[in-house]
Amino acid sequence: MKQKQIFIILGAAGIIFLLFWLAVITLVVKNIRGATSETSDPIVVDVTLCDEDASDLCIVTFGANNLNRMVIYFQLPNAGYAPFYVKADNRGTVSVYSCEVDKVATATTHAYCTGVRTPLGETIDIEVYTTDEDKLIARGTFLVSAIALATPISLPSEIPTEAPAQPEAPVATEAPITEVPITEVPIP
């Protein structure tokens, strides 16, 4: 009977020991998976104004379109940069700016975002998010000190049907040749 009790006690201790190690292994695997998913998140970079050595996402200029909406022009670090949108905070009001890659640019390393206009002389907090997973990838604070305005191009309303008269080129005239009498001079 004593042997049976010892066997049951050792069996119960063995099961508790196995459950303990199973819990430890489960926690370790869960932490490893959590660590790898955190490293796959993009690093949040600082958005700056572009300079000669700009290698990350940077702002080229602030502008306004013909609908009086603000346009923020970005320079992208590469042509395959993830699609994004911008949340801009001014005076506690957050506005969402939709962004498009500039298809006119040959290298497609420029994008522009359009949204609510921020008054001159005020700061704007910008956060850039990916469109596919809504992850924050960049942020920065800027003072809007100047805005490039869209200037309409006015074309003449009537196109002339005849070519304008070309001024005549001046004609070169030669001076009249006058004859000079030659006189003989005796040589002494």
Disulfide bonds with the S-S distance in Angstrom:
Cys50-Cys58 1.98
Cys99-Cys113 1.95
